[in-house]
Structure formats: C-alpha cells, structure tokens
Amino acid sequence: MRINRVIICTLILILVENAIIPWIIPSQWSDRLFIHFSFIMTIFIAGFDGRHRAFIFGLGFGILQDILFYGHLIGPYGFGMGLLGYLIGLVVERKMFTLGFFVWLVLMGGMLLDTIVYLIYMLFQLTKLNYQYVFFWQIAPTTLLQLIVALAIYVPVRRLLVKATISTNDDSSD
C-alpha cells in the first residue's frame, strides 16, 4: 500500500522541516515562519485519498507536531489538522481536485490552521498578541511560504497518491 510510503515521506519532511529549514530561513524570521509539511501532505491525502484518511493522518501528525515541537499545549495542531483534513476532504468530494483548487485549499487551509492554533492559545491565555499583528507577521508569510513549498512538491506527491488510489481501486475490484 502506497499510503505507507506517504507516511514515511511525511516523516522525512518533518525531519527536513526541523533540521534543514532553520538553516535556510534568516534568524530574524525563524520565530515567525513555520512550514507545516505534514499539513500540506494532509491536504494531498484529503484530495486524493478521502476525508477519513485525511482526518486520521492530520490528527496523528498534528499530535506528533504538538509533542515534538510546540511544548506550550498539546493538541492544537492535532485538532486543527484533523478538523481541516476532514473538512477539506469533504469539500474535495464535491468538487474536482485541480491545481487552482489546490492552491486555494493551501491558502485557506494554512490561514485557518494558524488561526485555529492562535484562537486555542488565546482561549487558554497563552498569548496576548493582537490577531492583526499575528496575521501580518506570522500567518500570512507562513501561508505564502507553504504555498510555494506545496507547489514545488505537487507533481511528485500527486503521482505517488494517484498511483496509490488507482492500485487501491484495482485491488478492490478483484
């Protein structure tokens, strides 16, 4: 099953996100730019493999991100990525998954994920920053950087997941 390969690729992307990306991003921006490779992969899973798998994928990798990297509170990324993976999968079932639609999903999903995390942090009084400040200094640049990365990996990941979907459908027809 190719979903196992996608999970391994996502684990490798998480390692790249935390081992190589901090060297590339300037130190002034390192506390503001977060590329969520696992969320980008959740969007791919939602588009090509269904909402249920995207929910489990997003929830699992979101909780992994919460445990490994963001120690203030465990659960915001797991909740946000799981919820958005399911919702994106639900939207994709009713609409064709094209490149333009994918760009829109990455932009909206990235902004919604960071907004959900901000609102959860605000709820538990872990941040006192204004939303407008957070949007312009963290959410917008992060979303644009995620879009660039998502477009860069679109073709290889699509090939991997479309083959996975085709081989799954062929296996179920036997």
N, C-alpha and C positions, 0 to 999 in steps of 0.2 A: 504494500500500500504506500502510495507516494506522500500521504499526509505525514508519515514518519519522517520523510526527507524534509518536508516543510518545517517540522518541529526542530529538527537538527539545524537547518539553515537559520531559523529564528534564534536558536541558542548561540550560534556563531555570530549573528548580527548583534546580539546583546553584548557579547564579548568585544566586538569591534566598537560598539557604542561607548563602551566604558574603558577600553584600552587605547584606541587609536584616535577617536574623535576629540577627546580632551587635548590632544597634542595639536590638532588642526585648528580648533576654534581659539581665537585670541583670548587671553586671560581676562580681559575686560568683559567679555561676553559669556564666559564659561558658566556663570551662575544664572544666566538668562536663557540660553539656548539648550533645549533638550530634544534630541531626535528620538522619537519613540518608534524604533524599528519594529517592535512587536505589535504596536498598534497599526502600523502600515500593513503588516502581514495579516492582522485580524481583518482589515478591510478587504484584502485579497481573498481570504478564506470566506468572508461573507459574500463576496461577489461570485466566487466560482465553486463554493462547496456547501453553501447553505447557512441559514441563520443559527441553527442549533450547534453546529460545529464551531461557528464563529463565536458564539456565546461562551462555550467551554474553553476555546482557545484564548479568547480575550480575558476571561476570568482567571485562567491559570497563569498566563504570562503577566497579567496585571498584578496578581498577588506576588508573583516572583519579583517583579519590579519593586513592589512595596517593601518586600522583605530585604532585598539586596541593596537598594539604593536610596530609598526615601524613608528614613527612620522615624519621622515625627508621628506618623499614624499609619497603621497597617489597614489597607482596604480601599482607599480612594481610587487608586489606579485599577485595582481589580474590579471594583464596582463600575467605574466609568467605562473601562474597556469591554467588560462583559455586556453591559447595557447597550453601548453603542454598536458592538458587534452584532447583537441580536437585532437592533433597530435597522442597521444598515442592511443586514441580510433580509429583513422583512421588506424594505424598500426595493432592494435589488430583485426580489422575486416578482415584483410588479412592473419592472422596467428593465430594458436591455442594458447590460453592463458594457458600456463603450468607454473609450479613453476620456472623452469630455465629461461623462457622468462620473468616472473615477476621479478626475481632477476635482470636481465639485464635492464628491464624498470626502476626499482627503482634506480639502479646505474646511468644510463644515465640521467634519468629524474631529479634526485637530483642534479647532476652536472650541467645540463642545466638550472634548475631553479635558482640556486645560481649564475650561470654565467650571466643569463639574468638580474637578480637584480643588480649584480655588474656593468654590462655594462650600465644599465639605470642610476645608481648612478654616473658612470664615465661620461656619457653624460651630466648630469646636474651639474657636478663638485662638487658632494657631497663627493667624496673620491679621494684621491691622491695616494692610495696604488697600488703597482705593482700587476698585475694579478697572477704572480707566487707565490708571498707571500700569497695572498688571497687564492689561490688554495690549497697550502700546509698547511696553518694554519687555514682555515675555511671550504672551500668547501669539501676537501677530508675527514676530520674527521666527518663532519656533514653527508656526504653521507653514510659513513660506519655505523654511528650510526642509521641513518634512515633505512638502510638495516636490521640491527639487529632487530629493532622495527617492521618493516614490516613483517619479517619472524615470529616474535613472535605472531603477530595478524592475520597471513594469514588464518589459518584454521577457526577461528570463523567468520571472516568477509566474507570469501568465502561462508561459509554455509548460512549466512544471505542473501548475494546477489544472490546466486544461487537459493535459495528458492524464492526470490523476482522475479527473471527472470522467473522461472517456473510458479509461480502463475500469473504473468502478461500475459504470453503466454496462460495459461489455460483460463483466463478471456476473452481474445480477441477471442478465438475460439467459444465462446457461441453465 
